[in-house]
Amino acid sequence: MGEAAKPPKLLFKYRAFSPRLLDMLVADELYYSDPGDFNDPLDCRPSLDANLPNDQLELALNRLREQRVLAEMQAAARLFTT
């Protein structure tokens, strides 16, 4: 048998404490959020094909803007409800 693993010196919390989080720690698993769930849609560095027709570029840009506005509204709502 090998030597027991040393506990980490630092532990960063990015998830709420829950039974699922404990399972992940015990199993030495990682969780990666879907970029579509980020609070800032530009965090995932989206790219657009400049050769797309103008109507498709406009649609994509409108979707990004709508996601950004929705994220900002949700953040503001959280300020008032906590």
PDB file of N, CA, C and O in Angstrom, chain B, residues numbered from 101:
ATOM      1  N   MET B 101       0.830  -1.190   0.000  1.00  0.00           N
ATOM      2  CA  MET B 101       0.000   0.000   0.000  1.00  0.00           C
ATOM      3  C   MET B 101       0.869   1.246   0.000  1.00  0.00           C
ATOM      4  O   MET B 101       1.935   1.281   0.616  1.00  0.00           O
ATOM      5  N   GLY B 102       0.394   2.268  -0.703  1.00  0.00           N
ATOM      6  CA  GLY B 102       1.139   3.505  -0.785  1.00  0.00           C
ATOM      7  C   GLY B 102       0.833   4.421   0.389  1.00  0.00           C
ATOM      8  O   GLY B 102      -0.006   4.136   1.243  1.00  0.00           O
ATOM      9  N   GLU B 103       1.537   5.509   0.389  1.00  0.00           N
ATOM     10  CA  GLU B 103       1.358   6.519   1.414  1.00  0.00           C
ATOM     11  C   GLU B 103       0.002   7.199   1.253  1.00  0.00           C
ATOM     12  O   GLU B 103      -0.457   7.377   0.125  1.00  0.00           O
ATOM     13  N   ALA B 104      -0.648   7.583   2.342  1.00  0.00           N
ATOM     14  CA  ALA B 104      -1.947   8.269   2.274  1.00  0.00           C
ATOM     15  C   ALA B 104      -1.762   9.633   1.607  1.00  0.00           C
ATOM     16  O   ALA B 104      -0.772  10.325   1.841  1.00  0.00           O
ATOM     17  N   ALA B 105      -2.726  10.000   0.778  1.00  0.00           N
ATOM     18  CA  ALA B 105      -2.666  11.286   0.087  1.00  0.00           C
ATOM     19  C   ALA B 105      -2.838  12.421   1.090  1.00  0.00           C
ATOM     20  O   ALA B 105      -3.642  12.333   2.018  1.00  0.00           O
ATOM     21  N   LYS B 106      -2.070  13.485   0.888  1.00  0.00           N
ATOM     22  CA  LYS B 106      -2.173  14.645   1.759  1.00  0.00           C
ATOM     23  C   LYS B 106      -3.353  15.501   1.315  1.00  0.00           C
ATOM     24  O   LYS B 106      -3.608  15.626   0.117  1.00  0.00           O
ATOM     25  N   PRO B 107      -4.073  16.088   2.261  1.00  0.00           N
ATOM     26  CA  PRO B 107      -5.191  16.969   1.872  1.00  0.00           C
ATOM     27  C   PRO B 107      -4.645  18.226   1.201  1.00  0.00           C
ATOM     28  O   PRO B 107      -3.523  18.643   1.486  1.00  0.00           O
ATOM     29  N   PRO B 108      -5.419  18.823   0.325  1.00  0.00           N
ATOM     30  CA  PRO B 108      -4.948  20.040  -0.346  1.00  0.00           C
ATOM     31  C   PRO B 108      -4.794  21.180   0.658  1.00  0.00           C
ATOM     32  O   PRO B 108      -5.484  21.218   1.677  1.00  0.00           O
ATOM     33  N   LYS B 109      -3.885  22.106   0.363  1.00  0.00           N
ATOM     34  CA  LYS B 109      -3.686  23.264   1.227  1.00  0.00           C
ATOM     35  C   LYS B 109      -4.819  24.273   1.065  1.00  0.00           C
ATOM     36  O   LYS B 109      -5.186  24.962   2.017  1.00  0.00           O
ATOM     37  N   LEU B 110      -5.365  24.355  -0.138  1.00  0.00           N
ATOM     38  CA  LEU B 110      -6.455  25.284  -0.430  1.00  0.00           C
ATOM     39  C   LEU B 110      -7.604  24.535  -1.083  1.00  0.00           C
ATOM     40  O   LEU B 110      -7.392  23.576  -1.825  1.00  0.00           O
ATOM     41  N   LEU B 111      -8.824  24.979  -0.801  1.00  0.00           N
ATOM     42  CA  LEU B 111     -10.009  24.411  -1.441  1.00  0.00           C
ATOM     43  C   LEU B 111     -10.912  25.567  -1.829  1.00  0.00           C
ATOM     44  O   LEU B 111     -11.348  26.333  -0.970  1.00  0.00           O
ATOM     45  N   PHE B 112     -11.193  25.699  -3.115  1.00  0.00           N
ATOM     46  CA  PHE B 112     -12.038  26.770  -3.603  1.00  0.00           C
ATOM     47  C   PHE B 112     -13.447  26.249  -3.804  1.00  0.00           C
ATOM     48  O   PHE B 112     -13.646  25.172  -4.366  1.00  0.00           O
ATOM     49  N   LYS B 113     -14.425  27.016  -3.343  1.00  0.00           N
ATOM     50  CA  LYS B 113     -15.824  26.603  -3.457  1.00  0.00           C
ATOM     51  C   LYS B 113     -16.494  27.396  -4.581  1.00  0.00           C
ATOM     52  O   LYS B 113     -16.594  28.622  -4.527  1.00  0.00           O
ATOM     53  N   TYR B 114     -16.938  26.681  -5.576  1.00  0.00           N
ATOM     54  CA  TYR B 114     -17.684  27.300  -6.666  1.00  0.00           C
ATOM     55  C   TYR B 114     -19.067  26.682  -6.786  1.00  0.00           C
ATOM     56  O   TYR B 114     -19.852  27.099  -7.637  1.00  0.00           O
ATOM     57  N   ARG B 115     -19.378  25.713  -5.967  1.00  0.00           N
ATOM     58  CA  ARG B 115     -20.671  25.043  -5.983  1.00  0.00           C
ATOM     59  C   ARG B 115     -21.234  25.073  -4.569  1.00  0.00           C
ATOM     60  O   ARG B 115     -20.490  25.130  -3.590  1.00  0.00           O
ATOM     61  N   ALA B 116     -22.548  25.033  -4.479  1.00  0.00           N
ATOM     62  CA  ALA B 116     -23.192  24.959  -3.166  1.00  0.00           C
ATOM     63  C   ALA B 116     -22.853  23.613  -2.530  1.00  0.00           C
ATOM     64  O   ALA B 116     -22.733  22.603  -3.225  1.00  0.00           O
ATOM     65  N   PHE B 117     -22.702  23.606  -1.224  1.00  0.00           N
ATOM     66  CA  PHE B 117     -22.415  22.365  -0.520  1.00  0.00           C
ATOM     67  C   PHE B 117     -23.649  21.470  -0.574  1.00  0.00           C
ATOM     68  O   PHE B 117     -24.748  21.893  -0.214  1.00  0.00           O
ATOM     69  N   SER B 118     -23.462  20.231  -1.026  1.00  0.00           N
ATOM     70  CA  SER B 118     -24.592  19.316  -1.188  1.00  0.00           C
ATOM     71  C   SER B 118     -24.074  17.878  -1.187  1.00  0.00           C
ATOM     72  O   SER B 118     -22.869  17.649  -1.290  1.00  0.00           O
ATOM     73  N   PRO B 119     -24.985  16.912  -1.071  1.00  0.00           N
ATOM     74  CA  PRO B 119     -24.546  15.513  -1.176  1.00  0.00           C
ATOM     75  C   PRO B 119     -23.848  15.224  -2.509  1.00  0.00           C
ATOM     76  O   PRO B 119     -22.898  14.442  -2.554  1.00  0.00           O
ATOM     77  N   ARG B 120     -24.317  15.853  -3.597  1.00  0.00           N
ATOM     78  CA  ARG B 120     -23.697  15.649  -4.910  1.00  0.00           C
ATOM     79  C   ARG B 120     -22.255  16.151  -4.901  1.00  0.00           C
ATOM     80  O   ARG B 120     -21.368  15.513  -5.469  1.00  0.00           O
ATOM     81  N   LEU B 121     -22.021  17.296  -4.255  1.00  0.00           N
ATOM     82  CA  LEU B 121     -20.666  17.829  -4.172  1.00  0.00           C
ATOM     83  C   LEU B 121     -19.768  16.873  -3.390  1.00  0.00           C
ATOM     84  O   LEU B 121     -18.628  16.636  -3.789  1.00  0.00           O
ATOM     85  N   LEU B 122     -20.260  16.327  -2.292  1.00  0.00           N
ATOM     86  CA  LEU B 122     -19.475  15.357  -1.528  1.00  0.00           C
ATOM     87  C   LEU B 122     -19.133  14.138  -2.379  1.00  0.00           C
ATOM     88  O   LEU B 122     -18.003  13.652  -2.347  1.00  0.00           O
ATOM     89  N   ASP B 123     -20.119  13.642  -3.145  1.00  0.00           N
ATOM     90  CA  ASP B 123     -19.869  12.511  -4.037  1.00  0.00           C
ATOM     91  C   ASP B 123     -18.765  12.837  -5.034  1.00  0.00           C
ATOM     92  O   ASP B 123     -17.899  12.005  -5.305  1.00  0.00           O
ATOM     93  N   MET B 124     -18.799  14.060  -5.583  1.00  0.00           N
ATOM     94  CA  MET B 124     -17.785  14.465  -6.550  1.00  0.00           C
ATOM     95  C   MET B 124     -16.407  14.521  -5.911  1.00  0.00           C
ATOM     96  O   MET B 124     -15.422  14.097  -6.516  1.00  0.00           O
ATOM     97  N   LEU B 125     -16.332  15.047  -4.682  1.00  0.00           N
ATOM     98  CA  LEU B 125     -15.040  15.126  -3.997  1.00  0.00           C
ATOM     99  C   LEU B 125     -14.490  13.737  -3.696  1.00  0.00           C
ATOM    100  O   LEU B 125     -13.303  13.480  -3.896  1.00  0.00           O
ATOM    101  N   VAL B 126     -15.347  12.843  -3.217  1.00  0.00           N
ATOM    102  CA  VAL B 126     -14.913  11.485  -2.887  1.00  0.00           C
ATOM    103  C   VAL B 126     -14.457  10.741  -4.140  1.00  0.00           C
ATOM    104  O   VAL B 126     -13.457  10.023  -4.112  1.00  0.00           O
ATOM    105  N   ALA B 127     -15.190  10.915  -5.234  1.00  0.00           N
ATOM    106  CA  ALA B 127     -14.876  10.213  -6.482  1.00  0.00           C
ATOM    107  C   ALA B 127     -13.791  10.932  -7.291  1.00  0.00           C
ATOM    108  O   ALA B 127     -13.385  10.445  -8.346  1.00  0.00           O
ATOM    109  N   ASP B 128     -13.315  12.095  -6.800  1.00  0.00           N
ATOM    110  CA  ASP B 128     -12.284  12.864  -7.494  1.00  0.00           C
ATOM    111  C   ASP B 128     -12.742  13.240  -8.902  1.00  0.00           C
ATOM    112  O   ASP B 128     -12.014  13.055  -9.877  1.00  0.00           O
ATOM    113  N   GLU B 129     -13.971  13.775  -8.989  1.00  0.00           N
ATOM    114  CA  GLU B 129     -14.563  14.172 -10.265  1.00  0.00           C
ATOM    115  C   GLU B 129     -14.542  15.689 -10.395  1.00  0.00           C
ATOM    116  O   GLU B 129     -14.436  16.409  -9.403  1.00  0.00           O
ATOM    117  N   LEU B 130     -14.644  16.159 -11.630  1.00  0.00           N
ATOM    118  CA  LEU B 130     -14.770  17.586 -11.917  1.00  0.00           C
ATOM    119  C   LEU B 130     -16.096  17.848 -12.599  1.00  0.00           C
ATOM    120  O   LEU B 130     -16.644  16.976 -13.272  1.00  0.00           O
ATOM    121  N   TYR B 131     -16.602  19.039 -12.424  1.00  0.00           N
ATOM    122  CA  TYR B 131     -17.835  19.456 -13.088  1.00  0.00           C
ATOM    123  C   TYR B 131     -17.511  20.649 -13.967  1.00  0.00           C
ATOM    124  O   TYR B 131     -16.877  21.603 -13.517  1.00  0.00           O
ATOM    125  N   TYR B 132     -17.938  20.601 -15.203  1.00  0.00           N
ATOM    126  CA  TYR B 132     -17.763  21.717 -16.119  1.00  0.00           C
ATOM    127  C   TYR B 132     -19.135  22.227 -16.528  1.00  0.00           C
ATOM    128  O   TYR B 132     -19.954  21.473 -17.054  1.00  0.00           O
ATOM    129  N   SER B 133     -19.383  23.501 -16.287  1.00  0.00           N
ATOM    130  CA  SER B 133     -20.655  24.103 -16.676  1.00  0.00           C
ATOM    131  C   SER B 133     -20.753  24.207 -18.186  1.00  0.00           C
ATOM    132  O   SER B 133     -19.749  24.360 -18.881  1.00  0.00           O
ATOM    133  N   ASP B 134     -21.964  24.123 -18.676  1.00  0.00           N
ATOM    134  CA  ASP B 134     -22.241  24.358 -20.085  1.00  0.00           C
ATOM    135  C   ASP B 134     -22.059  25.854 -20.337  1.00  0.00           C
ATOM    136  O   ASP B 134     -22.646  26.659 -19.613  1.00  0.00           O
ATOM    137  N   PRO B 135     -21.271  26.259 -21.331  1.00  0.00           N
ATOM    138  CA  PRO B 135     -21.090  27.697 -21.590  1.00  0.00           C
ATOM    139  C   PRO B 135     -22.405  28.437 -21.798  1.00  0.00           C
ATOM    140  O   PRO B 135     -22.473  29.642 -21.554  1.00  0.00           O
ATOM    141  N   GLY B 136     -23.441  27.749 -22.239  1.00  0.00           N
ATOM    142  CA  GLY B 136     -24.740  28.387 -22.397  1.00  0.00           C
ATOM    143  C   GLY B 136     -25.362  28.791 -21.076  1.00  0.00           C
ATOM    144  O   GLY B 136     -26.280  29.610 -21.048  1.00  0.00           O
ATOM    145  N   ASP B 137     -24.872  28.223 -19.971  1.00  0.00           N
ATOM    146  CA  ASP B 137     -25.391  28.543 -18.645  1.00  0.00           C
ATOM    147  C   ASP B 137     -24.574  29.627 -17.937  1.00  0.00           C
ATOM    148  O   ASP B 137     -24.913  30.009 -16.817  1.00  0.00           O
ATOM    149  N   PHE B 138     -23.509  30.127 -18.564  1.00  0.00           N
ATOM    150  CA  PHE B 138     -22.694  31.160 -17.945  1.00  0.00           C
ATOM    151  C   PHE B 138     -23.529  32.425 -17.775  1.00  0.00           C
ATOM    152  O   PHE B 138     -24.450  32.670 -18.554  1.00  0.00           O
ATOM    153  N   ASN B 139     -23.211  33.227 -16.762  1.00  0.00           N
ATOM    154  CA  ASN B 139     -23.965  34.471 -16.573  1.00  0.00           C
ATOM    155  C   ASN B 139     -23.554  35.542 -17.583  1.00  0.00           C
ATOM    156  O   ASN B 139     -24.262  36.535 -17.748  1.00  0.00           O
ATOM    157  N   ASP B 140     -22.441  35.357 -18.249  1.00  0.00           N
ATOM    158  CA  ASP B 140     -22.006  36.271 -19.303  1.00  0.00           C
ATOM    159  C   ASP B 140     -21.780  35.450 -20.567  1.00  0.00           C
ATOM    160  O   ASP B 140     -20.810  34.696 -20.639  1.00  0.00           O
ATOM    161  N   PRO B 141     -22.653  35.578 -21.567  1.00  0.00           N
ATOM    162  CA  PRO B 141     -22.529  34.742 -22.763  1.00  0.00           C
ATOM    163  C   PRO B 141     -21.221  34.938 -23.510  1.00  0.00           C
ATOM    164  O   PRO B 141     -20.858  34.098 -24.333  1.00  0.00           O
ATOM    165  N   LEU B 142     -20.501  36.027 -23.245  1.00  0.00           N
ATOM    166  CA  LEU B 142     -19.237  36.252 -23.934  1.00  0.00           C
ATOM    167  C   LEU B 142     -18.070  35.585 -23.210  1.00  0.00           C
ATOM    168  O   LEU B 142     -16.942  35.629 -23.702  1.00  0.00           O
ATOM    169  N   ASP B 143     -18.317  34.963 -22.045  1.00  0.00           N
ATOM    170  CA  ASP B 143     -17.260  34.262 -21.319  1.00  0.00           C
ATOM    171  C   ASP B 143     -16.670  33.113 -22.125  1.00  0.00           C
ATOM    172  O   ASP B 143     -15.500  32.770 -21.951  1.00  0.00           O
ATOM    173  N   CYS B 144     -17.453  32.529 -22.985  1.00  0.00           N
ATOM    174  CA  CYS B 144     -16.974  31.357 -23.721  1.00  0.00           C
ATOM    175  C   CYS B 144     -16.354  31.734 -25.065  1.00  0.00           C
ATOM    176  O   CYS B 144     -16.078  30.860 -25.888  1.00  0.00           O
ATOM    177  N   ARG B 145     -16.136  33.021 -25.290  1.00  0.00           N
ATOM    178  CA  ARG B 145     -15.505  33.524 -26.510  1.00  0.00           C
ATOM    179  C   ARG B 145     -16.180  32.994 -27.781  1.00  0.00           C
ATOM    180  O   ARG B 145     -15.554  32.290 -28.574  1.00  0.00           O
ATOM    181  N   PRO B 146     -17.439  33.329 -27.965  1.00  0.00           N
ATOM    182  CA  PRO B 146     -18.111  32.855 -29.180  1.00  0.00           C
ATOM    183  C   PRO B 146     -17.487  33.491 -30.416  1.00  0.00           C
ATOM    184  O   PRO B 146     -16.941  34.593 -30.365  1.00  0.00           O
ATOM    185  N   SER B 147     -17.582  32.786 -31.499  1.00  0.00           N
ATOM    186  CA  SER B 147     -17.074  33.340 -32.750  1.00  0.00           C
ATOM    187  C   SER B 147     -18.165  33.215 -33.805  1.00  0.00           C
ATOM    188  O   SER B 147     -19.005  32.316 -33.747  1.00  0.00           O
ATOM    189  N   LEU B 148     -18.140  34.103 -34.741  1.00  0.00           N
ATOM    190  CA  LEU B 148     -19.107  34.104 -35.832  1.00  0.00           C
ATOM    191  C   LEU B 148     -18.359  33.996 -37.146  1.00  0.00           C
ATOM    192  O   LEU B 148     -17.287  34.576 -37.317  1.00  0.00           O
ATOM    193  N   ASP B 149     -18.933  33.254 -38.062  1.00  0.00           N
ATOM    194  CA  ASP B 149     -18.376  33.135 -39.403  1.00  0.00           C
ATOM    195  C   ASP B 149     -18.730  34.402 -40.170  1.00  0.00           C
ATOM    196  O   ASP B 149     -19.905  34.664 -40.427  1.00  0.00           O
ATOM    197  N   ALA B 150     -17.733  35.184 -40.533  1.00  0.00           N
ATOM    198  CA  ALA B 150     -17.964  36.451 -41.230  1.00  0.00           C
ATOM    199  C   ALA B 150     -18.572  36.241 -42.609  1.00  0.00           C
ATOM    200  O   ALA B 150     -19.038  37.201 -43.223  1.00  0.00           O
ATOM    201  N   ASN B 151     -18.577  35.019 -43.107  1.00  0.00           N
ATOM    202  CA  ASN B 151     -19.133  34.752 -44.428  1.00  0.00           C
ATOM    203  C   ASN B 151     -20.618  34.407 -44.376  1.00  0.00           C
ATOM    204  O   ASN B 151     -21.223  34.121 -45.409  1.00  0.00           O
ATOM    205  N   LEU B 152     -21.204  34.432 -43.192  1.00  0.00           N
ATOM    206  CA  LEU B 152     -22.636  34.160 -43.088  1.00  0.00           C
ATOM    207  C   LEU B 152     -23.427  35.295 -43.727  1.00  0.00           C
ATOM    208  O   LEU B 152     -22.972  36.439 -43.741  1.00  0.00           O
ATOM    209  N   PRO B 153     -24.604  34.985 -44.255  1.00  0.00           N
ATOM    210  CA  PRO B 153     -25.460  36.067 -44.774  1.00  0.00           C
ATOM    211  C   PRO B 153     -25.804  37.052 -43.650  1.00  0.00           C
ATOM    212  O   PRO B 153     -25.857  36.675 -42.479  1.00  0.00           O
ATOM    213  N   ASN B 154     -26.031  38.296 -44.012  1.00  0.00           N
ATOM    214  CA  ASN B 154     -26.299  39.351 -43.028  1.00  0.00           C
ATOM    215  C   ASN B 154     -27.456  39.015 -42.096  1.00  0.00           C
ATOM    216  O   ASN B 154     -27.389  39.329 -40.907  1.00  0.00           O
ATOM    217  N   ASP B 155     -28.517  38.384 -42.603  1.00  0.00           N
ATOM    218  CA  ASP B 155     -29.665  38.096 -41.746  1.00  0.00           C
ATOM    219  C   ASP B 155     -29.292  37.080 -40.657  1.00  0.00           C
ATOM    220  O   ASP B 155     -29.799  37.163 -39.538  1.00  0.00           O
ATOM    221  N   GLN B 156     -28.417  36.131 -40.974  1.00  0.00           N
ATOM    222  CA  GLN B 156     -28.000  35.154 -39.965  1.00  0.00           C
ATOM    223  C   GLN B 156     -27.049  35.781 -38.952  1.00  0.00           C
ATOM    224  O   GLN B 156     -27.111  35.451 -37.767  1.00  0.00           O
ATOM    225  N   LEU B 157     -26.166  36.685 -39.400  1.00  0.00           N
ATOM    226  CA  LEU B 157     -25.294  37.399 -38.477  1.00  0.00           C
ATOM    227  C   LEU B 157     -26.124  38.258 -37.518  1.00  0.00           C
ATOM    228  O   LEU B 157     -25.866  38.290 -36.315  1.00  0.00           O
ATOM    229  N   GLU B 158     -27.112  38.945 -38.064  1.00  0.00           N
ATOM    230  CA  GLU B 158     -27.969  39.795 -37.237  1.00  0.00           C
ATOM    231  C   GLU B 158     -28.729  38.957 -36.212  1.00  0.00           C
ATOM    232  O   GLU B 158     -28.856  39.361 -35.056  1.00  0.00           O
ATOM    233  N   LEU B 159     -29.230  37.804 -36.622  1.00  0.00           N
ATOM    234  CA  LEU B 159     -29.942  36.917 -35.704  1.00  0.00           C
ATOM    235  C   LEU B 159     -29.020  36.449 -34.580  1.00  0.00           C
ATOM    236  O   LEU B 159     -29.419  36.448 -33.415  1.00  0.00           O
ATOM    237  N   ALA B 160     -27.788  36.050 -34.917  1.00  0.00           N
ATOM    238  CA  ALA B 160     -26.839  35.589 -33.905  1.00  0.00           C
ATOM    239  C   ALA B 160     -26.493  36.711 -32.924  1.00  0.00           C
ATOM    240  O   ALA B 160     -26.443  36.482 -31.715  1.00  0.00           O
ATOM    241  N   LEU B 161     -26.258  37.907 -33.430  1.00  0.00           N
ATOM    242  CA  LEU B 161     -25.936  39.037 -32.558  1.00  0.00           C
ATOM    243  C   LEU B 161     -27.120  39.407 -31.667  1.00  0.00           C
ATOM    244  O   LEU B 161     -26.929  39.753 -30.501  1.00  0.00           O
ATOM    245  N   ASN B 162     -28.323  39.338 -32.193  1.00  0.00           N
ATOM    246  CA  ASN B 162     -29.511  39.619 -31.380  1.00  0.00           C
ATOM    247  C   ASN B 162     -29.648  38.595 -30.255  1.00  0.00           C
ATOM    248  O   ASN B 162     -30.007  38.956 -29.135  1.00  0.00           O
ATOM    249  N   ARG B 163     -29.370  37.335 -30.536  1.00  0.00           N
ATOM    250  CA  ARG B 163     -29.445  36.302 -29.496  1.00  0.00           C
ATOM    251  C   ARG B 163     -28.431  36.569 -28.393  1.00  0.00           C
ATOM    252  O   ARG B 163     -28.754  36.448 -27.212  1.00  0.00           O
ATOM    253  N   LEU B 164     -27.199  36.932 -28.770  1.00  0.00           N
ATOM    254  CA  LEU B 164     -26.183  37.254 -27.770  1.00  0.00           C
ATOM    255  C   LEU B 164     -26.615  38.435 -26.910  1.00  0.00           C
ATOM    256  O   LEU B 164     -26.450  38.415 -25.690  1.00  0.00           O
ATOM    257  N   ARG B 165     -27.171  39.468 -27.552  1.00  0.00           N
ATOM    258  CA  ARG B 165     -27.621  40.646 -26.812  1.00  0.00           C
ATOM    259  C   ARG B 165     -28.761  40.285 -25.862  1.00  0.00           C
ATOM    260  O   ARG B 165     -28.775  40.735 -24.716  1.00  0.00           O
ATOM    261  N   GLU B 166     -29.717  39.476 -26.325  1.00  0.00           N
ATOM    262  CA  GLU B 166     -30.835  39.061 -25.477  1.00  0.00           C
ATOM    263  C   GLU B 166     -30.350  38.256 -24.277  1.00  0.00           C
ATOM    264  O   GLU B 166     -30.849  38.436 -23.166  1.00  0.00           O
ATOM    265  N   GLN B 167     -29.379  37.371 -24.494  1.00  0.00           N
ATOM    266  CA  GLN B 167     -28.834  36.577 -23.387  1.00  0.00           C
ATOM    267  C   GLN B 167     -28.151  37.488 -22.381  1.00  0.00           C
ATOM    268  O   GLN B 167     -28.282  37.287 -21.173  1.00  0.00           O
ATOM    269  N   ARG B 168     -27.428  38.479 -22.862  1.00  0.00           N
ATOM    270  CA  ARG B 168     -26.715  39.410 -21.969  1.00  0.00           C
ATOM    271  C   ARG B 168     -27.715  40.217 -21.150  1.00  0.00           C
ATOM    272  O   ARG B 168     -27.540  40.373 -19.941  1.00  0.00           O
ATOM    273  N   VAL B 169     -28.756  40.730 -21.791  1.00  0.00           N
ATOM    274  CA  VAL B 169     -29.772  41.512 -21.087  1.00  0.00           C
ATOM    275  C   VAL B 169     -30.471  40.641 -20.049  1.00  0.00           C
ATOM    276  O   VAL B 169     -30.691  41.075 -18.919  1.00  0.00           O
ATOM    277  N   LEU B 170     -30.821  39.413 -20.431  1.00  0.00           N
ATOM    278  CA  LEU B 170     -31.472  38.501 -19.489  1.00  0.00           C
ATOM    279  C   LEU B 170     -30.567  38.229 -18.294  1.00  0.00           C
ATOM    280  O   LEU B 170     -31.039  38.240 -17.158  1.00  0.00           O
ATOM    281  N   ALA B 171     -29.293  37.987 -18.518  1.00  0.00           N
ATOM    282  CA  ALA B 171     -28.357  37.727 -17.423  1.00  0.00           C
ATOM    283  C   ALA B 171     -28.262  38.935 -16.499  1.00  0.00           C
ATOM    284  O   ALA B 171     -28.222  38.776 -15.279  1.00  0.00           O
ATOM    285  N   GLU B 172     -28.226  40.133 -17.061  1.00  0.00           N
ATOM    286  CA  GLU B 172     -28.150  41.342 -16.237  1.00  0.00           C
ATOM    287  C   GLU B 172     -29.433  41.544 -15.440  1.00  0.00           C
ATOM    288  O   GLU B 172     -29.378  41.963 -14.284  1.00  0.00           O
ATOM    289  N   MET B 173     -30.580  41.255 -16.035  1.00  0.00           N
ATOM    290  CA  MET B 173     -31.852  41.372 -15.323  1.00  0.00           C
ATOM    291  C   MET B 173     -31.933  40.355 -14.173  1.00  0.00           C
ATOM    292  O   MET B 173     -32.412  40.680 -13.087  1.00  0.00           O
ATOM    293  N   GLN B 174     -31.469  39.146 -14.416  1.00  0.00           N
ATOM    294  CA  GLN B 174     -31.478  38.123 -13.368  1.00  0.00           C
ATOM    295  C   GLN B 174     -30.549  38.524 -12.228  1.00  0.00           C
ATOM    296  O   GLN B 174     -30.890  38.329 -11.061  1.00  0.00           O
ATOM    297  N   ALA B 175     -29.391  39.075 -12.543  1.00  0.00           N
ATOM    298  CA  ALA B 175     -28.459  39.518 -11.506  1.00  0.00           C
ATOM    299  C   ALA B 175     -29.079  40.640 -10.681  1.00  0.00           C
ATOM    300  O   ALA B 175     -28.962  40.645  -9.455  1.00  0.00           O
ATOM    301  N   ALA B 176     -29.731  41.582 -11.338  1.00  0.00           N
ATOM    302  CA  ALA B 176     -30.390  42.681 -10.623  1.00  0.00           C
ATOM    303  C   ALA B 176     -31.511  42.149  -9.733  1.00  0.00           C
ATOM    304  O   ALA B 176     -31.681  42.609  -8.603  1.00  0.00           O
ATOM    305  N   ALA B 177     -32.269  41.189 -10.237  1.00  0.00           N
ATOM    306  CA  ALA B 177     -33.369  40.616  -9.447  1.00  0.00           C
ATOM    307  C   ALA B 177     -32.830  39.922  -8.196  1.00  0.00           C
ATOM    308  O   ALA B 177     -33.443  39.990  -7.131  1.00  0.00           O
ATOM    309  N   ARG B 178     -31.690  39.259  -8.326  1.00  0.00           N
ATOM    310  CA  ARG B 178     -31.089  38.591  -7.162  1.00  0.00           C
ATOM    311  C   ARG B 178     -30.701  39.599  -6.087  1.00  0.00           C
ATOM    312  O   ARG B 178     -30.794  39.297  -4.897  1.00  0.00           O
ATOM    313  N   LEU B 179     -30.265  40.796  -6.490  1.00  0.00           N
ATOM    314  CA  LEU B 179     -29.895  41.826  -5.525  1.00  0.00           C
ATOM    315  C   LEU B 179     -31.096  42.250  -4.681  1.00  0.00           C
ATOM    316  O   LEU B 179     -30.962  42.533  -3.491  1.00  0.00           O
ATOM    317  N   PHE B 180     -32.265  42.289  -5.310  1.00  0.00           N
ATOM    318  CA  PHE B 180     -33.452  42.738  -4.616  1.00  0.00           C
ATOM    319  C   PHE B 180     -34.143  41.637  -3.805  1.00  0.00           C
ATOM    320  O   PHE B 180     -34.960  41.926  -2.931  1.00  0.00           O
ATOM    321  N   THR B 181     -33.815  40.392  -4.095  1.00  0.00           N
ATOM    322  CA  THR B 181     -34.485  39.291  -3.394  1.00  0.00           C
ATOM    323  C   THR B 181     -33.635  38.682  -2.283  1.00  0.00           C
ATOM    324  O   THR B 181     -34.101  37.789  -1.576  1.00  0.00           O
ATOM    325  N   THR B 182     -32.404  39.145  -2.118  1.00  0.00           N
ATOM    326  CA  THR B 182     -31.557  38.594  -1.048  1.00  0.00           C
ATOM    327  C   THR B 182     -31.397  39.571   0.073  1.00  0.00           C
ATOM    328  O   THR B 182     -30.718  39.276   1.057  1.00  0.00           O
TER     329      THR B 182
END
